């Protein structure tokens, strides 16, 4: 299954792209509220990505590799969880209006029983990114 979220962001594509490849910025929006994230990334093709998410009742570590980096248009990375999700996240960034970006997050190869959680999770991530860019 596929989760897909679109948002218009209040910043141009290059600024949005840079948030996706900055450890500090990514840690501020990649984990759905009320969780917190610790992020370690090497943003280059084949570079590692590690996101440790901590929530009040549970925690998880996501690991992956960068598959594509095309500043400021797109990036993608693999997404592997301890519970066996082995999927791909793609982020497309298109100019939209004056100094804005249409961001599309597409998370593919999701097990059917996780789709709803990922859909709502990416919606939360997109909203948190909007807040960071204001």
Secondary structure by P-SEA (a helix, b strand, c coil): cbbbbbbbccccaaaaaaaaacaaaaaaccccccccbbbbbbccccbbbbbbbbcccccbbbbbbbcccccccbbbbbbbccccccbbbbbbbbbccccccbbbbbbccccccaaaaaaaaaaaaaaaaaaaac
